[in-house]
């Protein structure tokens, strides 16, 4: 499906719908380029499947679709060439909830947990709220490319006695899709120092052309100390349905996780959340392929317009673009809001030292991207 056809069919105005992204921005008169939320209707198969269920009218206790796990497993085999076993899969009410549950299950209070910054803010928030000790290792961002600082990570592993690491793969906000060799070098360190990897892969379906997503659990030799988090909340714009998966190959770790969930009486997933994901896994390939064309087209346009003024990191995965305004501004988010009329996520919310950076959401129409670029260039030219 072409960019034009996808936009015509699925783009939707979201103002006056209690939309966090648009209605909060509208009150301030701003162009919304923040929060990871699309401006597109989800796949029509998801909409029709949920509609049929609602029209049935009875909302008593319900079972999961019989082939839910088959659909989940087939999706990951088809899209990412990774094979999961049904017995490995557990449910949580979201990726952040999954991280919190993993920290409670696999670490103790005050244990050190490492993240590589800049990164999605709830990572550090989850570590703090569970009473664990936050350890950070800055990513190397040089010549518009980001990589792990393996020496610093190993130093922190030894010095801080790190017990777990939360990995963002693909990376939010840097848009990196980690290569197989990068992950292997990182996981070798984790094995050496007995550090459990919690791999957040909720952006794993959002992969740009010529890029290949490497799920952590596709690297079989690391199965004993890796768990991964997977969901289609970002894939199909289903954030309202709180539903995610924790995938745990190691039997002992699964037992520990199950005991933790039993202790805290974790509920079964809501049927509507299951169904929304299920219909996406079954039928969502064409919709997702169309969306990715739109996002990548928007990225190329934004890069062409803004790269003479800014450093723009390559977009390998996700629909979130990280932009550095360099010495043009002191704080990018304030500049965008006050001088351009744009609401974007502040770079400093992802890590210290990123005040001149901002994260842009590209899951919108070309018209919105053009309007934002016009406003930025006009302000910078002044």
Phi and psi in degrees as a GROMACS rama.xvg file:
@    title "Ramachandran Plot"
@    xaxis  label "Phi"
@    yaxis  label "Psi"
@TYPE xy
-71.0794  162.895  UNK-2
-57.5555  -45.0495  UNK-3
-62.9418  -45.2232  UNK-4
-66.759  -41.9507  UNK-5
-63.2859  -46.018  UNK-6
-61.8395  -44.321  UNK-7
-60.9383  -38.4882  UNK-8
-80.9718  -36.0612  UNK-9
-117.233  -18.283  UNK-10
-64.3828  138.645  UNK-11
-141.532  137.983  UNK-12
-75.7765  130.912  UNK-13
-112.824  4.94738  UNK-14
-68.1084  150.481  UNK-15
59.9431  33.0901  UNK-16
-125.266  21.3177  UNK-17
60.1497  34.2032  UNK-18
-84.9584  122.268  UNK-19
-58.3457  -45.7708  UNK-20
-63.6503  -48.9505  UNK-21
-91.1847  -42.6801  UNK-22
-73.0953  -32.0975  UNK-23
-67.8338  -35.355  UNK-24
-73.9268  -39.0098  UNK-25
-59.9529  -38.4283  UNK-26
-61.0284  -25.6611  UNK-27
-102.173  -0.136697  UNK-28
69.2745  35.7588  UNK-29
-114.474  153.022  UNK-30
-79.4149  121.889  UNK-31
-83.6202  110.534  UNK-32
-121.833  21.4086  UNK-33
-106.723  -160.677  UNK-34
28.8793  135.872  UNK-35
-76.8095  83.0955  UNK-36
-149.895  131.48  UNK-37
-86.3476  161.645  UNK-38
-104.742  29.7148  UNK-39
-123.576  142.922  UNK-40
-60.9042  149.441  UNK-41
-72.4074  175.27  UNK-42
-56.1311  139.989  UNK-43
-62.5746  -27.8763  UNK-44
-67.3505  -36.2586  UNK-45
-66.5798  -44.8404  UNK-46
-62.061  -47.0007  UNK-47
-68.5159  -37.107  UNK-48
-64.1395  -44.0427  UNK-49
-68.0815  -36.3536  UNK-50
-62.0637  -44.8971  UNK-51
-59.3567  -40.8966  UNK-52
-66.9253  -41.4402  UNK-53
-66.3336  -41.8371  UNK-54
-66.2118  -21.817  UNK-55
-61.1605  -37.0337  UNK-56
89.2997  -12.4568  UNK-57
-103.747  125.491  UNK-58
-123.709  45.9162  UNK-59
-83.2211  -167.107  UNK-60
-62.0706  136.311  UNK-61
-134.991  156.73  UNK-62
-94.3727  160.794  UNK-63
-73.1337  154.566  UNK-64
-54.4223  137.358  UNK-65
-58.7974  -34.1726  UNK-66
-104.898  25.7704  UNK-67
-56.9649  -50.1447  UNK-68
-66.5028  -35.1507  UNK-69
-60.7841  -42.8049  UNK-70
-65.3603  -42.4056  UNK-71
-60.9031  -47.9907  UNK-72
-66.2862  -42.8737  UNK-73
-64.0545  -37.8807  UNK-74
-58.6618  -47.9603  UNK-75
-71.677  -31.1108  UNK-76
-67.0234  -43.0684  UNK-77
-70.7752  -42.9706  UNK-78
-87.123  -31.3984  UNK-79
-133.424  4.21704  UNK-80
55.7929  42.5847  UNK-81
-127.731  141.224  UNK-82
-112.315  123.174  UNK-83
-108.852  151.924  UNK-84
-99.1353  139.694  UNK-85
-53.296  -37.9497  UNK-86
-67.0301  -16.7443  UNK-87
-80.6557  -16.0507  UNK-88
-94.4535  129.229  UNK-89
-125.752  159.484  UNK-90
-107.248  145.808  UNK-91
-138.596  173.284  UNK-92
-88.9395  13.9187  UNK-93
158.314  166.853  UNK-94
-65.8028  -41.4  UNK-95
-65.7188  -41.5093  UNK-96
-60.4484  -37.5989  UNK-97
-63.2513  -40.9053  UNK-98
-61.6004  -46.96  UNK-99
-59.5866  -45.294  UNK-100
-64.1013  -38.8714  UNK-101
-63.8666  -39.7641  UNK-102
-64.3503  -43.0033  UNK-103
-64.4618  -37.5821  UNK-104
-76.1942  -41.8756  UNK-105
-108.105  -4.96965  UNK-106
-132.387  166.562  UNK-107
-109.399  163.703  UNK-108
-56.3729  137.072  UNK-109
75.2535  -3.80487  UNK-110
-59.5564  145.94  UNK-111
-81.5271  132.904  UNK-112
-128.502  128.554  UNK-113
-101.986  140.964  UNK-114
-129.588  154.972  UNK-115
-103.819  124.689  UNK-116
-105.108  152.159  UNK-117
-75.0051  151.329  UNK-118
-159.2  164.222  UNK-119
-45.1707  120.302  UNK-120
-55.0103  -35.1838  UNK-121
-62.4193  -13.6299  UNK-122
-61.1186  -54.7971  UNK-123
-66.2538  -36.7171  UNK-124
-61.5539  -39.1916  UNK-125
-66.2306  -38.6563  UNK-126
-64.6874  -44.0503  UNK-127
-68.5869  -42.9035  UNK-128
-68.7551  -22.3302  UNK-129
-92.5825  3.92936  UNK-130
77.3098  18.0821  UNK-131
-89.6295  168.956  UNK-132
-98.4948  121.607  UNK-133
-78.553  128.538  UNK-134
-125.742  131.838  UNK-135
-118.354  144.997  UNK-136
-128.712  113.729  UNK-137
-65.3331  135.174  UNK-138
-71.2184  152.616  UNK-139
-87.4609  120.165  UNK-140
-119.302  100.872  UNK-141
-135.371  136.267  UNK-142
52.4543  43.8661  UNK-143
61.6367  29.2836  UNK-144
-140.016  143.01  UNK-145
-116.921  144.901  UNK-146
-151.873  166.647  UNK-147
-75.019  145.64  UNK-148
-96.9308  86.6246  UNK-149
-61.5053  -35.5887  UNK-150
-64.4788  -43.5674  UNK-151
-66.9617  -40.6305  UNK-152
-60.4732  -45.9128  UNK-153
-64.1962  -39.9766  UNK-154
-60.8085  -41.9299  UNK-155
-69.4126  -39.2211  UNK-156
-55.6189  -45.5341  UNK-157
-74.5124  -49.9853  UNK-158
-68.255  -39.4593  UNK-159
-98.1505  -1.80742  UNK-160
52.9741  54.3457  UNK-161
-67.2171  137.078  UNK-162
-104.426  -26.3865  UNK-163
-150.116  156.723  UNK-164
-132.451  134.386  UNK-165
-99.4092  117.879  UNK-166
-102.653  136.048  UNK-167
-104.617  111.063  UNK-168
-146.252  111.547  UNK-169
-60.6504  162.347  UNK-170
-87.2402  134.568  UNK-171
-116.885  113.3  UNK-172
-107.114  4.65285  UNK-173
-79.2959  -12.2378  UNK-174
72.4802  13.6239  UNK-175
-79.0191  141.63  UNK-176
-110.923  109.71  UNK-177
-65.0772  136.258  UNK-178
-80.8763  160.602  UNK-179
-55.6251  -46.3056  UNK-180
-63.5999  -36.5344  UNK-181
-63.598  -44.1605  UNK-182
-67.7426  -39.7338  UNK-183
-63.1439  -42.5147  UNK-184
-64.0407  -40.0282  UNK-185
-66.6156  -46.444  UNK-186
-69.0169  -29.5687  UNK-187
-61.3357  -41.7693  UNK-188
-63.636  -41.8546  UNK-189
-63.7286  -40.7886  UNK-190
-64.6915  -42.2831  UNK-191
-59.4407  -38.1689  UNK-192
-107.606  14.1071  UNK-193
55.5546  47.7952  UNK-194
-102.569  123.108  UNK-195
-74.8956  133.358  UNK-196
-97.958  124.256  UNK-197
-107.956  104.87  UNK-198
-99.8092  109.153  UNK-199
-83.1963  111.548  UNK-200
-120.539  33.0064  UNK-201
-70.4703  -15.8866  UNK-202
-97.4708  11.6645  UNK-203
-66.4538  -19.8488  UNK-204
-85.7204  -12.9444  UNK-205
-98.3464  74.3874  UNK-206
-113.913  130.095  UNK-207
-78.1077  163.484  UNK-208
-55.6773  145.361  UNK-209
69.2793  12.092  UNK-210
-114.837  152.366  UNK-211
-128.629  120.388  UNK-212
-78.7959  132.089  UNK-213
-111.141  97.2982  UNK-214
-59.3951  141.997  UNK-215
-56.2091  -38.1129  UNK-216
-83.8037  2.10373  UNK-217
-76.3316  -14.9032  UNK-218
-95.0118  88.4575  UNK-219
-64.3396  -27.3443  UNK-220
-71.3453  -9.07641  UNK-221
-105.265  9.95523  UNK-222
-57.255  -29.7143  UNK-223
-74.149  -17.2622  UNK-224
-133.063  33.6078  UNK-225
-134.227  133.326  UNK-226
-124.41  151.128  UNK-227
-128.019  155.975  UNK-228
-115.281  131.129  UNK-229
-138.877  143.029  UNK-230
-161.744  164.522  UNK-231
-113.128  22.4973  UNK-232
-61.8475  -41.3645  UNK-233
-81.299  -38.4948  UNK-234
-54.301  -48.7402  UNK-235
-115.78  17.751  UNK-236
58.1368  57.079  UNK-237
-119.479  35.3569  UNK-238
-60.4292  -27.598  UNK-239
-68.37  -21.0199  UNK-240
-95.9794  103.627  UNK-241
-75.3879  98.5723  UNK-242
-157.285  129.286  UNK-243
-153.748  169.127  UNK-244
-126.105  139.948  UNK-245
-109.987  125.195  UNK-246
-111.042  118.454  UNK-247
-129.029  99.7954  UNK-248
-70.7589  -33.6059  UNK-249
-75.8203  125.6  UNK-250
-63.5241  -41.1344  UNK-251
-64.6291  -40.9676  UNK-252
-65.7836  -37.2612  UNK-253
-62.4891  -40.2113  UNK-254
-63.3751  -42.0529  UNK-255
-62.9424  -43.3157  UNK-256
-65.4537  -43.3383  UNK-257
-61.9671  -41.0075  UNK-258
-63.2263  -39.6955  UNK-259
-64.2163  -45.8253  UNK-260
-64.0943  -39.8166  UNK-261
-63.6354  -41.2054  UNK-262
-61.2588  -39.9276  UNK-263
-98.3898  11.3487  UNK-264
53.0349  60.2392  UNK-265
-73.7399  131.13  UNK-266
-78.7372  158.255  UNK-267
-67.4226  155.592  UNK-268
-65.4749  151.081  UNK-269
-65.2545  139.856  UNK-270
-60.7889  -39.0264  UNK-271
-66.6215  -35.0647  UNK-272
-65.6619  -42.87  UNK-273
-61.5277  -45.7096  UNK-274
-65.2269  -41.275  UNK-275
-58.9901  -46.992  UNK-276
-65.5503  -42.0556  UNK-277
-58.6799  -48.9707  UNK-278
-67.5271  -31.0204  UNK-279
-64.703  -46.9829  UNK-280
-62.0874  -35.8439  UNK-281
-76.8336  -39.2389  UNK-282
-131.177  3.28053  UNK-283
-88.8934  5.00254  UNK-284
-60.5202  -48.5905  UNK-285
-63.9214  -42.4104  UNK-286
-60.8928  -46.6873  UNK-287
-63.8496  -41.9993  UNK-288
-60.9382  -39.2449  UNK-289
-65.7332  -42.4152  UNK-290
-59.5557  -44.8657  UNK-291
-62.3784  -34.1835  UNK-292
-63.3728  -41.7478  UNK-293
-64.0678  -47.4761  UNK-294
-61.8279  -46.1479  UNK-295
-67.7723  -35.2768  UNK-296
-63.7286  -41.9206  UNK-297
-63.6936  -40.3084  UNK-298
-62.1236  -46.8183  UNK-299
-60.9086  -39.4813  UNK-300
-66.7734  -47.1644  UNK-301
-61.7755  -40.8425  UNK-302
-63.042  -44.0685  UNK-303
-61.9977  -40.8516  UNK-304
-76.8027  -40.1906  UNK-305
-101.613  -16.6746  UNK-306
-61.2707  -26.8301  UNK-307
-65.6609  -18.3491  UNK-308
-108.256  -24.366  UNK-309
-137.502  162.458  UNK-310
-91.9304  122.621  UNK-311
-119.086  118.492  UNK-312
-69.3365  145.509  UNK-313
-58.3394  135.728  UNK-314
-93.6852  105.514  UNK-315
-99.7485  -31.518  UNK-316
-154.901  159.597  UNK-317
77.7801  178.398  UNK-318
-115.155  29.3693  UNK-319
-117.47  123.146  UNK-320
-112.883  129.812  UNK-321
-102.788  124.081  UNK-322
-125.305  133.648  UNK-323
-108.306  118.266  UNK-324
-86.0492  4.26723  UNK-325
51.9612  -138.663  UNK-326
-83.758  9.84056  UNK-327
-70.7166  -25.1494  UNK-328
-141.056  159.928  UNK-329
-88.1108  -43.3978  UNK-330
-134.764  115.629  UNK-331
-62.3217  -43.7658  UNK-332
-62.8508  -39.8195  UNK-333
-67.2415  -42.2463  UNK-334
-59.0995  -45.8596  UNK-335
-63.9326  -40.375  UNK-336
-71.8666  -48.3973  UNK-337
-82.9336  -35.1116  UNK-338
-102.578  -21.5721  UNK-339
-116.866  -13.5489  UNK-340
69.0919  36.7965  UNK-341
-124.279  136.331  UNK-342
-103.549  113.737  UNK-343
-129.319  163.071  UNK-344
-76.8675  127.166  UNK-345
-63.5441  136.304  UNK-346
-59.6314  -35.8525  UNK-347
-68.0266  -15.5279  UNK-348
-71.573  -16.2518  UNK-349
-97.8345  -17.2712  UNK-350
170.483  153.792  UNK-351
-64.8045  142.92  UNK-352
90.6343  5.57685  UNK-353
-112.525  33.6044  UNK-354
-64.7522  -29.2185  UNK-355
-88.4322  5.53404  UNK-356
-103.929  158.32  UNK-357
-148.991  150.009  UNK-358
-102.594  128.03  UNK-359
-108.546  140.788  UNK-360
-95.0821  119.398  UNK-361
-100.436  5.37444  UNK-362
-86.9861  65.751  UNK-363
-150.475  -174.129  UNK-364
-78.0376  158.73  UNK-365
-59.534  -34.9247  UNK-366
-61.4625  -39.5728  UNK-367
-67.6469  -42.5768  UNK-368
-62.0538  -44.0739  UNK-369
-62.1567  -43.7403  UNK-370
-60.5502  -42.2451  UNK-371
-66.5722  -44.0823  UNK-372
-62.9898  -42.348  UNK-373
-57.7498  -44.641  UNK-374
-66.0917  -40.0229  UNK-375
-66.364  -47.6657  UNK-376
-63.9179  -40.5136  UNK-377
-60.2255  -43.2538  UNK-378
-68.8706  -41.5086  UNK-379
-69.683  -35.612  UNK-380
-65.3475  -22.8221  UNK-381
